Amino acid sequence: MTTSDSAEKKPLWLLIEENILELDSQDLSAENLEASIQRIAGELDNAGYNVSRHGGNMLQLRWAMNETHKVGRPLMQDFNTAIAALTLADVADPYSATNKLIGAIGETWPELKKSERRADVIGIVEKTKLDLLIAKAKDRPDDEGIRLLIEEQVAPELITSALDIPAEKLEQVRTEMEKERAERTRVTTLLEAVEGKSNEEKAKHLFNNDVSEELIIEMAKVDQDAINSVKQAMEAELKEKQKLEEEAAARKAAQKKEEAAGPPLEEIPPDEMLEHIEAIREIMEFSDQEKEIRVMCEQSSIPTCLVDIAVSEPDRLDELEKEAEG
């Protein structure tokens, strides 16, 4: 039988029906019916309900017992069978599911159609939906069960207790889902820019904006063949772009090297020639190592052609100096 704790959580009509469900066929026989009514009334009194000394409540109990005797089985037998048969698809809309449930069972049990009982039945249907969702979530791998319950807007404390996970794990998954929703919003905006374009153009536009292949297939409705074709074309374009960039970089480096080398020998004005030769001699007094001479000459912006002469034909510097002096 029910306890006072459970009784406080249930309406009287439901508690009556649950007590009747626990009776056997002998308790429901005509000769034992009154005794069963009195026994249930006493148990309900003990559970915190005034039934035996309350005319309306006692009448409700008698009616329920008489209907059970007439039908030959308890209302809750039919009710529980119907609840057990419900699937997630059936309870997607608890209000619609409640209407169907009451409509079907109410053919045999008209009292169930009373408006004051509808809210109680909705509550049972909603609890059934929650139980089905939790069962489904527990069967899902990795974090998919957590995601399911979050999407179904199940209360956080129910998710953590039902799946036995810490609040930190729930928050981690929730954050990931928020990022994914933000990415979907971004992709939706990107798709608006290529509305009416071919699948190839859409895919290329999304790839260029760092959208994952999975989202392109899902949100742009582009098939895998088109994806592969676009990726191949983009790889060819990328290779060509890299080639052009490398060629441009090589030209730039050559130009920079040429600029760093300075003008050729014949283009150096006499006065600059004399200055460079004097600087070279000072450097060569400081060091006779070719590597050090070249480094210091480069730092002094001395043309490479003069540096080459200094390290290979140092005596020629005298000739160049005389020519510059005229």
Buried (B, 14 or more C-beta within 10 A) or exposed (E): EBEEEEBEEBBBBBBBBBBBBEBEEEBBEEEBBEEBBEBBBEBBBBBEBEBBEBEEBBEBBBEBBEBBBEBEBBBBBBBBEBBEEBEEEBBEEBEEBBBBBBEEBBEEBEBBBEEEBBEBBBBBBBEBBBBBBBEBBEEBEEBEBBBBBBEBEBEEEEBBEBBEBEEEBBEBBBEEBEEEEEBEEBBEEBBEEBEEBEBBEBBBBBBEEEBEBEBBBEBBEBEEEBBEBBBEEBEEEEEEEEEEEEEEEEEEEEEEEEEEBBBEBEEBEEEBBBBBBEBBBEBBEEEEEEEEBBEBBBEBEBBBBBBBBBBEEEEEBEEBBEEBEE
